């Protein structure tokens, strides 16, 4: 994994609460054996009508959404299925982070393992971000804070180990493989 | 020392390296369930890194999500009935299992089925085990006192390679089930009622344990339905402390311990139930005697009402308005009486023998209403055989319902079983998300009794008048 230390990108806003992973990437697109290429069908059923034409009014179809890298979403983003295809689709589309007041557990875990940032902020900051789409934000993983366009900074929590892995590009599989002796000892005493 | 919960005990027994401020625990996994949809990329990573599967003996592989539920006798027939991507995924799964030395309960296997149905059925799911799968409904296995949760594909790869996961310990959440269920009210209604009470994110960051007098009276299959949908309340998992009901369920199953191993296992299992003075981070109670058959009216499982109730009026809520618009339903109106196009009885929530018997009890001597398509999909090949042995398919067919091969089927519309756009399905599955059962499909989640009654009447119906 490439290190992720600091991201500066423009936001788009999807204020709906409880956006589930079936919306992020519908199950029919899970019939793939690779990680790439899912961005095309990110939010497919909200983005395209039955003929495959873009639906007017959905945020991803707005011209100003092109090139946006941070999604500001309503509470409980990513609930539902464990499909890692959800963060893969967001990444493949060009997103680097999602910001909300609450993000579902499995989605959050999956995101961090792919260098995609699930950022939790307080209600006031969230309200402000929802009301100001299209602004440029900086997310600093090292400092654990985001910087608003006016220079004001807001802290966000990020689990220590995930932060370490992001900053140093640590592959968690490699880290686990290094625990081989401890795993063997556990297996020997447990069985 | 304060009392410990079931969750605490199972967690502590599986810590390979303890959690610190800087690193999560390395947690050992006793059983890894693998299916064709969330594993291909994990096997690709193993290949790319020249790695093998550390414990094929602790890995149980099957195919369920993208497999068709029509009968196929050969690979050629499978190719004909499947869409190309689904076929490729199935073929890839066979190749991956061959290459990595995994026994696959594949399409021809007598032990095939939905991964969360066959684990318990085979006796592979046992009290005190840690169980993971690349599927959020892995919590189902908590019904037997296992610590079971869904993981992503990167973690599937971690478990394949090391049999371990890096995990932070979640908080614990006790749900006390009190009272007695009324006739016609089922385990499905308990879990829908609970999610309605705590909300779809009420359990986020927590492992639920269901406790209380009403919990201990439930059968293992009922407990599975309740644990299955813990994730729909946002929880990492749901569990029941094991008891005599658990041990009776497991005795004699093919992969359960036998002989002296059984005695040793039993004495271990008896130490696992939560201590009377166990501490939980959160607690709530649900009086199940006050529950009625429950139905969802919106686009998440928390948007739920009693079948004889009215859709609530909630102004100024963007998501609520969007959900009702999608469902083509109106606030303040009853849901009962809404015309039904499709009834789906199946999925890892409600496809076990007791679910099929419940549906058959309603359908026996009755007909599925004109214009309604009813689909009954057993959860496993064994359930299919058992149901056939007691004549259930004859009841379903006589009523005009379809009897299919086991699989996930119409729960998630990636295997050919789809609810067409705009059609309303009463479904015994677990998710009523927009498009879950097909683009534009409208889903009402309900128990097998309510689903069967709705099939007979052709409208969303209270099953209680049809129960003899």
Interface residues (C-beta under 8 A of the other chain):
Chain A: X15 X16 X17 X18 X20 X22 X23 X26 X27 X28 X30 X31 X32 X33 X34 X35 X45 X50 X74 X75 X76 X79 X80 X81 X82 X83 X84 X102 X104 X105 X106 X109 X110 X113 X114 X159 X160 X161 X164 X172 X173 X175 X176 X177 X179 X180 X182 X183 X186 X187 X190
Chain B: X16 X17 X21 X22 X23 X24 X26 X28 X37 X38 X40 X41 X44 X45 X49 X54 X65 X66 X83 X85 X86 X88 X89 X92 X134 X135 X136 X138 X150 X151 X152 X153 X154 X155 X157 X158 X161 X162 X163 X164 X166 X168 X170 X200 X201 X204 X205 X231 X234 X236 X300 X302 X318 X319 X322 X412 X413 X414 X421 X431 X433 X434 X435 X436 X439 X440
